[in-house]
């Protein structure tokens, strides 16, 4: 069982930055592929960024490439999402996700609002 707790969301102006963090419980965090998803009102939940267990490979949605960076610290059981050059279209609830084989877990989500 893995519990995920997100933090760092909030209100930011267009062009600004936010850093989301996800703290995971458990002692096998390093074995999980971690990801950030987001869901805007009335839309489906989409993958934003993914990082494999060792941290050596990352994947990004086309809409955030060059602006967002995902990273992880396996010693601290944390995964972060650095979001720069934020746009109103980035407004959504952001969820932390952990997956290993058929097991997957979600955090409760954190709201990110980009507005002037």
Secondary structure, 3 states (H helix, E strand, C coil): CCCEEEECCEEECCCCCEEEEEEECCCCHHHCEEEEEEECCCCCCEEEEEECCCCCCEEECHHHCCCEEEEEECCCCEEEEEECCCCHHHCEEEEEEEEECCEEEECCCEEEEECC
